[in-house]
Amino acid sequence: MLKSSKGYFLTDWLLLFYLLFVLLLLLGSSVWFQGKELLILIYFLLLISVASLKFFPKEKPKLVKIIRYWYPLALLPFFYSSIQYLSRLVNYSYFDSLIVGVEQTIFGFQPSQVLWKFIPDIIFPQFFHFSYIFYSFIIPLIGFILFYNKRYSAFRIYVLGLLTTFISCYLFFIFFPVMGPYHYLGPIAFVNSSLPFLALTYKMLEYGSSIGTAFPSSHSAIIVFIWIFSRRFLKKTSNWILVFTIGILFGAIYGGFHYAIDVLVGAFLGAIIGGVIPKLYRKV
């Protein structure tokens, strides 16, 4: 039976930590950029707003419940968009040359620049890029399925895992910014660049990407977490999610969006969090 008492969820505590960390980072840095004052104000207001949730019920009335369960997901696009400014506060250079050197040592070539040459037909590239696009929809879709079916405990585990994964990636982005091969080495010159899903993916990357957010690949981390989560809580959909997981992992490299190391580290991070969060949640 769900409790209707006031107080914080674990997701609230995690967000309080991240908001306070970012606010202190902004206030403590002497680096200035256009819009910094506004960004400080927004993070301060968000910190106050999340802190005030302690005085609101967790489960009732229904509108409050919906807000408290879903607001962390609504904040993710803003957090992502602000990373390109936050990373400038710690490092004013990117670490792509280091990643490229490591990949050259390990593989002897750059996977993000040559994988497309080994899979030149139309079907697989379309699938890879469709999977990359579908990633944006699968995050709220899984949440909707859980919430609609009143699996509230599973929903809270899901959101906690997502936040833990995203925030872990954000901390990497802030302290170890990597542009990624698309921005550092240039876009891949596909022969069939007019294919619909390929063209749409590049449009999304051009207008929606945040520079410095390549390592680790948050796409890889999140989709692996979701797949592991689905194997435990949504078994009927886990095989379908696995198909898209494979598409996203390969697509991130195939499209030249991420270095292979970005994807491997991201997948590893998502696997660790996917295994730990449900166990930790139940203990707490």
C-alpha positions as CSV (number, residue, x, y, z in Angstrom):
1,M,0.0,0.0,0.0
2,L,1.4,3.4,-1.0
3,K,1.9,6.0,1.6
4,S,0.5,9.5,1.2
5,S,2.9,11.2,3.6
6,K,4.9,14.2,2.9
7,G,8.7,14.2,2.3
8,Y,11.2,13.4,-0.4
9,F,11.6,10.6,-2.8
10,L,15.1,9.3,-3.6
11,T,14.8,11.1,-6.9
12,D,14.3,14.4,-5.1
13,W,17.4,13.9,-3.0
14,L,19.4,13.1,-6.1
15,L,18.2,16.2,-7.8
16,L,18.9,18.3,-4.8
17,F,22.5,17.1,-4.8
18,Y,22.9,17.8,-8.5
19,L,21.2,21.3,-8.5
20,L,23.3,22.4,-5.5
21,F,26.5,21.1,-7.1
22,V,25.8,23.0,-10.3
23,L,24.8,26.1,-8.5
24,L,28.0,26.1,-6.4
25,L,30.0,25.5,-9.6
26,L,28.4,28.5,-11.3
27,L,28.8,30.8,-8.3
28,G,32.4,29.6,-7.6
29,S,33.7,30.0,-11.1
30,S,35.2,33.3,-12.4
31,V,34.5,32.2,-16.0
32,W,31.8,34.3,-17.6
33,F,29.6,33.5,-20.5
34,Q,26.5,35.2,-22.0
35,G,23.5,34.2,-20.0
36,K,25.4,33.0,-16.9
37,E,23.3,35.1,-14.6
38,L,20.1,33.7,-16.0
39,L,21.4,30.2,-15.7
40,I,22.3,30.8,-12.0
41,L,18.8,32.2,-11.4
42,I,17.1,29.2,-13.0
43,Y,19.2,26.6,-11.1
44,F,18.5,28.6,-7.8
45,L,14.8,28.6,-8.4
46,L,14.9,24.9,-9.3
47,L,16.8,24.1,-6.1
48,I,14.2,26.0,-4.0
49,S,11.3,24.4,-5.8
50,V,12.6,20.8,-5.3
51,A,13.5,21.6,-1.7
52,S,10.0,22.8,-1.1
53,L,8.6,19.4,-2.1
54,K,9.3,18.2,1.4
55,F,6.1,20.0,2.4
56,F,3.9,18.5,-0.3
57,P,2.2,15.1,-0.2
58,K,3.8,12.3,-2.2
59,E,0.8,10.5,-3.5
60,K,-2.4,12.6,-3.2
61,P,-4.2,14.5,-4.7
62,K,-3.7,12.9,-8.2
63,L,-2.4,16.1,-9.9
64,V,0.3,16.5,-7.2
65,K,1.2,12.9,-7.6
66,I,1.6,13.2,-11.4
67,I,3.8,16.3,-11.0
68,R,6.0,14.7,-8.3
69,Y,6.4,11.5,-10.3
70,W,7.1,13.1,-13.7
71,Y,8.8,16.4,-13.1
72,P,12.4,14.9,-13.0
73,L,12.0,13.6,-16.6
74,A,10.7,17.1,-17.6
75,L,13.9,18.7,-16.3
76,L,16.3,16.5,-18.3
77,P,16.3,18.5,-21.6
78,F,17.2,21.6,-19.7
79,F,20.0,19.9,-17.8
80,Y,21.4,18.5,-21.1
81,S,21.2,21.9,-22.9
82,S,23.1,23.6,-20.1
83,I,26.1,21.2,-20.1
84,Q,27.9,23.0,-22.9
85,Y,28.2,26.0,-20.7
86,L,28.9,24.2,-17.5
87,S,31.8,22.3,-19.0
88,R,33.5,25.6,-19.9
89,L,33.7,26.4,-16.2
90,V,36.1,23.6,-15.5
91,N,37.9,22.9,-18.7
92,Y,38.3,25.3,-21.6
93,S,39.5,22.6,-23.9
94,Y,38.1,19.3,-25.2
95,F,39.7,15.9,-24.8
96,D,38.9,14.5,-28.3
97,S,42.6,14.2,-29.2
98,L,43.1,11.9,-26.2
99,I,40.1,9.7,-27.2
100,V,41.3,9.6,-30.8
101,G,44.8,8.6,-29.7
102,V,43.5,5.8,-27.5
103,E,41.2,4.4,-30.2
104,Q,44.1,4.5,-32.7
105,T,46.2,2.6,-30.2
106,I,43.5,0.0,-29.5
107,F,42.0,-0.5,-32.9
108,G,44.6,0.8,-35.3
109,F,41.9,3.0,-36.9
110,Q,38.9,5.2,-36.0
111,P,35.7,3.0,-35.9
112,S,33.4,6.0,-36.1
113,Q,35.0,6.9,-39.5
114,V,35.0,3.5,-41.1
115,L,32.2,1.4,-39.8
116,W,29.8,2.8,-42.4
117,K,32.0,1.5,-45.2
118,F,31.4,-2.1,-44.0
119,I,27.6,-1.8,-43.9
120,P,26.9,0.3,-47.1
121,D,23.3,-0.9,-47.9
122,I,20.1,1.0,-47.3
123,I,18.3,-1.2,-44.7
124,F,20.7,-1.3,-41.9
125,P,21.7,2.4,-42.0
126,Q,18.0,3.3,-41.9
127,F,17.4,1.0,-38.9
128,F,20.4,2.4,-37.0
129,H,19.3,6.0,-37.5
130,F,15.7,5.2,-36.7
131,S,16.8,3.6,-33.5
132,Y,18.8,6.7,-32.7
133,I,15.7,8.8,-33.2
134,F,13.4,6.4,-31.3
135,Y,15.6,6.8,-28.2
136,S,14.0,10.2,-27.5
137,F,10.5,8.6,-27.4
138,I,11.3,5.3,-25.5
139,I,12.2,7.2,-22.3
140,P,8.8,8.7,-21.7
141,L,7.1,5.7,-23.3
142,I,8.4,3.3,-20.7
143,G,7.3,5.7,-17.9
144,F,3.8,6.0,-19.4
145,I,3.4,2.2,-19.6
146,L,4.4,1.9,-15.9
147,F,2.3,4.8,-14.7
148,Y,-0.8,3.9,-16.7
149,N,-0.7,0.4,-15.3
150,K,-0.3,1.8,-11.8
151,R,3.1,0.2,-11.2
152,Y,4.2,3.1,-9.2
153,S,7.1,1.4,-7.3
154,A,8.6,0.2,-10.6
155,F,8.1,3.8,-12.0
156,R,10.0,5.3,-9.2
157,I,12.9,2.8,-9.7
158,Y,12.8,3.6,-13.4
159,V,13.1,7.3,-12.9
160,L,15.7,6.9,-10.2
161,G,17.8,4.8,-12.5
162,L,17.4,7.3,-15.4
163,L,18.4,10.2,-13.2
164,T,21.4,8.3,-11.7
165,T,22.6,7.4,-15.3
166,F,22.0,10.9,-16.7
167,I,23.7,12.7,-13.8
168,S,26.6,10.3,-13.9
169,C,27.0,11.2,-17.6
170,Y,26.6,14.9,-16.9
171,L,29.4,14.9,-14.3
172,F,31.7,13.2,-17.0
173,F,30.6,15.9,-19.5
174,I,31.4,18.7,-17.0
175,F,34.9,17.5,-16.0
176,F,35.9,15.6,-19.1
177,P,34.2,17.3,-22.1
178,V,34.5,15.5,-25.5
179,M,33.0,17.0,-28.6
180,G,32.6,13.7,-30.4
181,P,33.6,12.7,-34.0
182,Y,30.8,14.6,-35.6
183,H,32.1,17.9,-34.4
184,Y,35.8,17.1,-34.1
185,L,36.4,15.0,-37.2
186,G,33.5,16.2,-39.3
187,P,30.2,14.5,-40.5
188,I,30.4,11.2,-42.4
189,A,30.0,11.7,-46.1
190,F,27.3,9.1,-46.7
191,V,26.5,8.2,-50.3
192,N,22.7,8.1,-49.5
193,S,22.6,11.1,-47.2
194,S,19.1,12.0,-48.3
195,L,17.6,8.8,-46.7
196,P,14.8,10.1,-44.4
197,F,15.9,8.7,-41.0
198,L,19.5,9.6,-41.8
199,A,18.7,13.1,-42.8
200,L,16.4,13.6,-39.7
201,T,19.0,12.3,-37.4
202,Y,21.5,14.9,-38.7
203,K,19.0,17.6,-38.4
204,M,18.4,16.7,-34.7
205,L,22.1,16.6,-34.1
206,E,22.7,19.9,-35.8
207,Y,20.0,21.8,-33.8
208,G,19.6,19.8,-30.6
209,S,23.1,18.6,-29.6
210,S,25.0,20.1,-26.7
211,I,28.8,20.4,-27.5
212,G,31.0,18.4,-25.1
213,T,28.6,15.6,-24.3
214,A,30.1,12.7,-26.2
215,F,32.0,10.8,-23.4
216,P,30.5,8.6,-22.2
217,S,27.6,8.2,-24.6
218,S,24.4,8.9,-22.6
219,H,22.4,7.3,-25.4
220,S,24.3,4.0,-24.8
221,A,24.1,4.3,-21.0
222,I,20.4,5.0,-20.9
223,I,19.3,2.4,-23.5
224,V,21.3,-0.3,-21.8
225,F,19.8,0.7,-18.4
226,I,16.3,0.6,-19.9
227,W,16.9,-2.8,-21.4
228,I,18.2,-4.2,-18.1
229,F,15.3,-2.6,-16.3
230,S,12.8,-4.1,-18.8
231,R,14.2,-7.6,-18.3
232,R,13.0,-7.4,-14.7
233,F,10.0,-5.2,-14.8
234,L,8.7,-5.3,-18.4
235,K,9.6,-8.8,-19.6
236,K,7.2,-8.8,-22.6
237,T,8.9,-5.8,-24.1
238,S,12.5,-6.6,-23.3
239,N,13.3,-8.4,-26.5
240,W,12.0,-5.5,-28.6
241,I,14.0,-3.1,-26.5
242,L,17.1,-5.2,-27.0
243,V,16.6,-4.8,-30.8
244,F,16.6,-1.0,-30.4
245,T,19.5,-1.2,-28.0
246,I,21.7,-2.9,-30.6
247,G,20.5,-0.4,-33.2
248,I,21.5,2.6,-30.9
249,L,24.8,1.2,-29.9
250,F,25.8,0.5,-33.5
251,G,24.1,3.6,-34.8
252,A,26.1,5.9,-32.5
253,I,29.3,4.7,-34.0
254,Y,28.0,4.0,-37.6
255,G,26.7,7.6,-37.9
256,G,29.9,9.1,-36.6
257,F,28.1,10.6,-33.6
258,H,30.3,8.9,-31.0
259,Y,33.7,7.3,-30.7
260,A,33.6,3.5,-30.0
261,I,35.0,4.2,-26.5
262,D,32.1,6.5,-25.8
263,V,29.7,3.7,-26.5
264,L,31.6,1.0,-24.6
265,V,32.0,3.1,-21.5
266,G,28.4,4.3,-21.7
267,A,27.0,0.8,-22.1
268,F,29.1,-0.4,-19.1
269,L,27.9,2.5,-17.0
270,G,24.2,1.8,-17.9
271,A,24.7,-1.9,-17.1
272,I,26.2,-1.2,-13.7
273,I,23.4,1.2,-12.7
274,G,20.8,-1.1,-14.2
275,G,22.0,-3.8,-11.9
276,V,22.5,-1.7,-8.7
277,I,19.6,0.7,-8.6
278,P,16.7,-1.8,-8.1
279,K,18.6,-3.6,-5.3
280,L,19.5,-0.3,-3.7
281,Y,16.0,1.0,-3.9
282,R,14.5,-2.0,-2.2
283,K,17.1,-1.8,0.6
284,V,16.3,1.9,1.2
